[in-house]
C-alpha cells in the first residue's frame, strides 16, 4: 500500500481544518492554513515523524471578484485533486444525525531536499455510499451554516482519528491546530474507556488522564467570537451522545459546547502563538496554564528567487539552518539592493499587468495584504485621505489585497471604502487593490514592496505571519505593537512601531503616529539615505528572519510539547 512507508514508526498527528501547501491546491483560506502547511514543510526538512490531517475542500474557499465599485463577488473555486493526490484504499464511517456518513482519504506527500517526507491525509465524504447532501460536507472551506461547520468538525476530529487507525498509524501525540478538530478527544475517550466492571464509579470509566497525555492544543484566536460554540441540544441532534452529557459539559462548558475548552481540558500542553497572545489567552481562559510558542514561516517557501540566489551565494545552508541569517551583514549592500529591485520589478510588472495601474519601480511601495475584516483596520492608513495625499503625493504607492469572509459585511464595506479613497486620490497617489489574494500573490507581495504595513486593533493579532515573510526578503515592518511584532521590533532598526505598548488601540493616536513616522522618519530615510535603509534591511534579515521561522518553531514544539 502507498502508505506503508509512513506507518513504520510512531508519528505526531497534526490536525488542522485547513492546510496550505501550494497555491494550486485550494485547501486554505489564510494564515491558519498557511502556518499549518509551513509547519509540515519544516517537519519534513527536519525529518520529524509527523502526519497531517485535514479536509479536502474540493471547491476551495472562494474565488474573489471585485467590481469597479469595490463590491466583492464570491465564486466557487474548484481544482483538480487528481493532479496532486493519490487515492487511498480506505473507508470509515462517522455517525451524523443517526446515520453513517462514510469518509475516504487522499494522500499528498511533502518531500524535502533533506530526504524527509511528511504524509498529509485529506479526508473526503464525496463517495457513492453517501447521500448527495453528505457528499458535499468536505467541499467548501468555512462554507455553509452552523450545521455544515459542525458536521465538518465531526469528520475532521472523529473521522480523522478513525482514518489514521484504519491506515495503521501509531500516534504518539494528537496536535490540534485550533478547536476545529477538538472532537478527536471524544473519539479517544471512547477508545480508552475502562471496562465498567473494573471501576467502582461511572466517572472512572473515562480515562481522562490517558487522553490528556496524548493531546496538544494550539490556540490562535484572541477574539471571543472566534472560538466555536454549539448548543447542546444541537450537538445531540447531530452527533448523538458518544459520551454522557454530564461528561461533555464537564469538559466543554455548561452552557454550550465550547470547542476550545474541550481541547484545553483534554490536552497536556496548551500554547498561544506569541508571548503577547499567551497573556491574552490566559486572561480569556483563567485557570489554564498556557505556554507561548511564537509562530514562524517556512523560509524556503517565502524567500523570493532573487533572494534565494543572494543567500545561496553569501549564506550557504540558510534554507535548512535559518539561524545562518544572523550573518546577513556580510551581504554587499549593492547586491542586496539589486535583489530587492528584482523582486520589486516582478511585483510591479504583475500588478500593472492585471490592474493597469501604471505603478513604477522607483516609487516607495507599501504593502498591506490580509483578511479583510474590521479589526485588521486596513483603512487606518487612509483614514485621513487628504493628509495621506499631502505626505505621499507622487512618492508613495500602496498595494492592497485580501478577501472578506462571505458573511463578513464589515469586511466587505472595508474593501469598498478603500476603493472610494483610491478613486478620490487617483490623480495624487496610486492605490491598487488586487483581487483573489492567494499564496502565489503573497509570494510576490512580501518580497516586492518596500515596507510591510500591519495595523490591527490590539489585542486581536494573535501572532501575524505576513510580516515574517516580508522580513525573509529584507522588507521592514511598520506595525502596531501586537502579536509577533512586539518580539521582533527594534525601533528604526528592524522597522517601526505604530502607537505604544499600551493594552488597547487608540485609532486617532495610531493614525497620527503612522502619518508622523511615515512623513518624518521612513520616507526621508528611503529617499535621502539609501545606505541606512539597506542597513535596516540587513537588520531585518539578521534579527527577524533568523528567528521567526517554522524550523525554530517546530523544534520548540518537539522539545516543549511532544517529548513530555
N, C-alpha and C positions, 0 to 999 in steps of 0.2 A: 504494500500500500504506500502511496506517495507520502504519507505522514510518518512512516516508520522511523526515519532518521531522527525525528524530533521527540520520540517517546522513550528514548534510551536512558534519559536522566531526568530527575525531578526538575520542575520548572516553576517560575513565578507566573501566575496568570494575571494579566493586566487587562482589566475590563474598562471599556470606555464607550459611551454612546456614539462617539464619532472619533475616527482616526484618519487624519490627513497624511497621506504618504506621497502622492504625486498629483499634479494638477488635473491629469486626465481622469482620475478616479474621483468621482463626486461624492466622497464619503465623509465630508466635513463641512462645517459652516464657518468656522473661525478659530479663535485662539485655543479653545479646549481641544479641538481635533488636531490642530497643527502641533500643539505641545505633545499630544499622545503619539503622533507619528514621529516627531523628533526624538522622543523618549525611546521608542522601539528601535530607531536607527542607531542611537548611541549604544543601546543594549547589544545590537548586532556588532558594532565596531569593537566593543569591549568584550565580546564573546560571553555575555551573561545569559544564562538559560532562562529566557522569557518566552511566553506565548501571549499574543494579543487577541482579545475577543471584542467584537463589535457587531453591528448590523450592516447589511449590505447596501441599503439605501439605493436601490436600482434607479429611482427617479431623482436622486440628488437632494439638495436643499431647495434652491430655485435659481433660475437664470434671471438676472435683473435687467430690465429695460428701464431707461429714464427718458421721459418725453421732454420736449423743449421747455416745458414749464417746471421741470424738476419733479414730476409725479412718477413714483416708482410703479412699475408694472411687473408682476411676477409670472414666470413661465416655468413649466416642468423642465427639469434638466437631466434627461436620461443619458445613459452612457453604456458602452459595450462591456459588460462584465466578463464575457467570454474571452476578451482580448488580454485580460490581465490575470484572471483567476483560474485555478483548477478545481473542478467539482470533486467533492469528497463523497465517498460512498458511505453516507451516514444519514440516519433519520431517527429523530427522537420526537417525543410529544410533550407538550405542557398543557395543563388544564386551564382553559379560559371560558368563562360563562358555562361551566358544567359540561364542556365537551373538549375532546382533544384537538389541539392545534399542532400540526406537525412542522418540525423545523429541520432543515438540512443545513449544510455548510459548504463554503468555498474557501480555498487556501490561496494566500499570497505570501511569498517568502521575501523578506527584506534581506538582501545579500550585501555584505561589506567586503571591501578590499582586504580586510584583515583575515578573511575566511569565516567570519561569524555569519550565522544565518538565523533569523528570527521568524518563526511562522506567525501569521496573522489569520485568525479564523473569522470569516464573515458569515453571520447567521442569516438564513433566508427562509421565509414562510411561503414563498411563491412556488408551491408544489401542487400537483394534481389532487393529492389527498385532502387539501383544504377547501373550504368554501371560498367563493370569489372575494368576499369581504376579508377573510383571514389571509388570503394570498397577498393582500396589499399591506400587511402590517409592517413589513420591512422595506417598503417602497420609499417613504418620504422621511427625511431627517427633520425632526421637530415639526412634523406636519399634523394636520387634524386637530382634534379636540382633546379634552382631558382623558376620555376613554381610550382614544388611539394611543396617547402617550403612555398610559398605564399598561396597556397591553404590550406595547413595545418594551417596557421595562420588565415585564414578566418574561418575555422572550429573551432579552439580554441577560438578566440575572439568573433566573431558574433554568432557562434553556441553555445558557452558556455553560453552566456547571455540568449539565447532563451531557451536552455535546463533548466536552472535554473528557468526561468519564467514558463515554461510548468510544471515543477515539483511542483510549488507552493512556491518556496523560496522567502522570503522577504530579500533583500540585503541592508545592511547599507552602506557598502563600497566595492568597487572593487579594489583589490590589484593586480597590475600587477608585477609579478616577472620577470623582463626583458621585452624587447619590443615585444617579440613574440606574446603577447596577446593584443597589443595596439588597434587592430581593434574593440575591445569591446567598445571603446569610440564612434566609428561611430554608432554602434547599439544603444547606449544610447542617442546620439544626435537625432537620429530619433524617439526614444521613447518619448523624452521630447520636441518635436517640439511644438511651439506655433501655433495656427491657424493663417493663413495668414491674415484673416480679423481683427485680434486683434492687429496687429502691423502696423506701418507706414513704415517699411523698411524690405526688404527681409532678411537682415543680422540679424534682431531681431527675426526671426523665430527660430533660433538656440539658445537654452538656454545653452550657453557655461558654465555659472557660475553654473548652476544646475548640469551639468555633472562633472565639476571640483570638486565640493563639494563632489561628490561620489567616487572620484578616488584617489588612492595612487600608486606611481610608485617607484620600487627599481631597480636601475641600477647596474650591476655587471661588466661592461665592460670598462676598461680603454684603450682598444685597438681600434683605429678608425675603423678598418675593421670589428670589431665585432658587429657594430650597423647595423641592417638590413636596406637596402635601395632598393627601387624598382622604375624603371622608370614609369612616369605617364601614358604613352601610354600602357605599360604592365599592369599596375593596372587597367586601363579602360577596357582592353580586358578581364581580368579575373574576376574582381569584378563589372564592370559596373560603375555606378555613384550613389551610395547610398546617397552621399551628393554632392553638386555642387563642381566642380573642384576648383573654387576660394577659397572655404572654406577649402578644403583639403590642398591646397597649403599654405594657411594662417597658418594652424595648423601643417603641417608636412614638410614644407620647399618648396622653389620654384623649385629647380632643380629636386629632386627626392623625393618620399615618404620616409621619414626617420621615422622608427617606434618608435625610441626613442624620437624624437621631438614631434611626435603625442601624445605619452604618457605624456611627460613633460607638453605640453601645455594644456592638459585636466586633470591634476592632481593637487589637492590642496597641496599634500605633496609629495616631491621627496627626496629620500635618496640614498647615496652610502653606501658601506658595510664595511668601516673602516674610521677612521679620515683622513688618507692619501688619500684614494680614494675620499672622499668628495672634497679635494683640487684639485685633478687631474680632477675630473668631472666638477668642476666649471671653470677650465681653458678650457676644451673641449667644454663646453656649457656656455659661458659667458652670464650673464644676468639672469640666473636662480638661485633661492635660493635652494641649495641642502644641506640636512642635513646628519649627519652621524649616522648610527646605525650599529655598528660593528657586524659582524656575530658571530655565536656560533655553537655548536654542541649539539645533544641530549645526555645528559650524560649517561642515562641508556643504550642506544643503543651501545655506543662506549667504555664503560668500559668492560674490559675482565672479564671472570669468576673468575680468581684468585683475581683480584682487587675488584670485587663485594663482594666476601666473606670478604676480608680485610676491605672494607669500611663499610659493614654491622656490623662488629664487633666493629670498633672504631669510625665510623662516621654515626651512625644510622640516617636515614632520608635524606641522601645525594641525593637519586635519584630524589626526588621532591623538595629538597631545596639545590641546588648545592652550595649555599653560605657556607654550612657546611664544604666544602672542605678547608676553611681557617684554620680549626683546624687540618690539616694534620700532624702537628708537633707532635701530640700525638701518632702517629702510631710508634710502636717499629721498630728500624732500621732493625733488623734481619728478622722480619716478612714482612716488605716492600720488602726487597731484595729477600726473598723467593717467594713472589707473582710474582715479576718480572721474576725470573728464571723459574717459572712455565709457565708464558706466553711466555718466550723465547723458552722453550723446545717445546711448542705446535707449534710455528712458525718454528723452525729449523727442527723438525721432518716432518712437512708439506713440507718444501722446499726440503729436502733431498728425500722425497718420490716421488715428481713429477719431480725433476731435476737430482737426483743422484749426487748432487754437493758435498756431504760429508762435509757440514758445521758443525762446532762444537759449543757446548753450551758456552764454556768459552771465545771464541774469541770476541773481540769488534765488534759489528754488526751495520752497518749504513743502514738506510732505506731511499729509495727515490722512491716514487710512486705517479705519477700524469700523466695527459695527456701528451703524447709525442709530443711536439711542440717546435720549436727552442727557443722561448723567455723564456721557463722554464729552459733552459740551463742544462739539465740532464748530459751533458758532462763536466761541469765545474770541477768536482772532478777528472775526468780522462783526463783533458786537457794536463797534463804532466805525462804520464804513468810511466816514469822512476822514477820521484820524488815520485809519489804515492807509487810505489813499495818499494822504499828505506824507506819511512816513515812507511808503513804498512805491510811489508813482515812478514808473519806469525802471525801478531797481529791485522789485520783488515780483515773483510769480508763485502761485500756490496751486498745488495738485491735491485734490481730494479723491477719496474712493471709500466705499463701504456700503453694505446692504443693511436695510432696516428689516427686522423681522416682519413678515406679512401682517401680523396683528399689532405691531407697534406703531400706532398712529402718530405718536410724538416723534418717533424716529423719522417717519416719512415727512412730517412737516419740517423737520430739520434740513432734510435734503432740499426741499422747496425753498427754504429761507436762503440757503447757500446759492441756489440758482438766481434768486431775486437780487442778492448782493452782487453776484457775478455779472448780471446784466447791468446793474446800476453803475458799476465801476469799470465796465468793459473798455472805455477809452483811456483809462488811467492806470489800471493794474489788471493783470491777467489772472483769472481764476478758472480752473477746469475741474470738472467732476467726472471721473472715469466710471463707466458702468460695469457691473458684473465683476466686482473685486474677487480675485481668487489667488491661489498660490503663485501662479505664473506672473501675474501682475505685481504681486507683492515683492517678488524677487527683483523686478526692475525698479520698483519704487524705493525700497530700503537701501539700494545701492546707488541710485542715481540722483537723489535730492541732496541739497547741501545741508539741510537742517531737518531733523525729525521733531515734529510738534506733537505734544500729548497734553490734553487739558481736562482730565476727568475731575468730577466733583468728588472731593475727599469725603469719606474714606472708602470709596466704592471701587477703586482699582486694586484688585487682589494682588496682581503682580504686573501684568503687561509684558509682552514679549516682542512686540514690533520694534521697540526701541533697541532691544538687544540685537536684533537682526541688523538694524541700521549701524550699530556700533561695530559689528563684524566687518563692515565696509568703510569704516573710518568716518561715519556720519555722526556728528554730535547731536545730543538730545537737548531739547528745550521743553521742559516738562514740569507739571505740578508735582510737588513732593508727596508722592503716594506710591504704593507698590514697590517695585524693584528700584525705582529711581532714587529713593532715599538711600539705598545701599550703594548705588553706582555713581551718585552725584558728587563732584567736587567743583564748586562754583568757578566758572570761567576756565576750568582745567579739563573736565570731561564734558562740559556742556553748561547749561544754565537752568536755574530753578525758576518756576513761576509761583509767586507767593511764598509763604513761610511754612514752617513745620507745624503750624497750629492744626488742631484736630479737624476743623471743618473749613470748607472753601468759602471765601467771600468773593462773589463774582466781580463786583466793581473793583476791588483791590487787586484781584488776579488779572483783570483786563488792563488795569493801569500798569502793573508790573510788567506784563507781557509787552505792551507798547513801548514802555520806557526802555527796557533792555534791548528790544529789537532795534530801536532807533539809536540809542546811545552807546550800546556795547557790541551787539552782534554784527550789525551791518557795517560799522566802521572797521572792525577787525577784518571782515571778509573782503571788503573793497580796498582798504587802505593799508592793511598789514598782513599780506598773504602768508608770510613766514610764520607769524603767530597762529594763524588759522590752521596751517599744516601741522604745527606742533600740537594743537588741540586734537587734530585728527589722530596723530600718533598716540596721544594720551588715551583717547577713546579705545583704540585697539588694545593698547598695552594694559589698561586698567579695567575696561568693561568687557571686551570680547574674551579676554583671558579667563575671566571668572564666570560670566553669565552664559554658560553653555551647558548642554544636556550631558556631556561627559562628566563634568563635575557633579551635576545634579543626580545622575544615575548612581554614581559612586556613593553619594550620600544616602540614597535610598537603600543601597545594598548594606552599608555598614550600620545605618540607623534603624531601618525598618525591616529588612528581610532577614538579617542574621541576628536573631534575638532568641 
